[in-house]
């Protein structure tokens, strides 16, 4: 797969995260770790974590956009 195609796939995945996963997180979700499962119920904590995930995804989309326009930094 070419670098451009990989970048497009990453951007599509981040878009899906922002459009589907993040809004759904408001209903509550689980985080799976090697120590077990952490249950996050709907409410303030779920909203805060969803906001952080959305912020991180948007920042990564901005980075990918910069890479597409200017090339990978050396």
Secondary structure, 3 states (H helix, E strand, C coil): CCHHHHHHHHHHHHHHHHHHHHHHHCCEEEEEECCEEEEEECCHHHHHHHHHHHHHHHHHHHHHHHHHHHCCCC
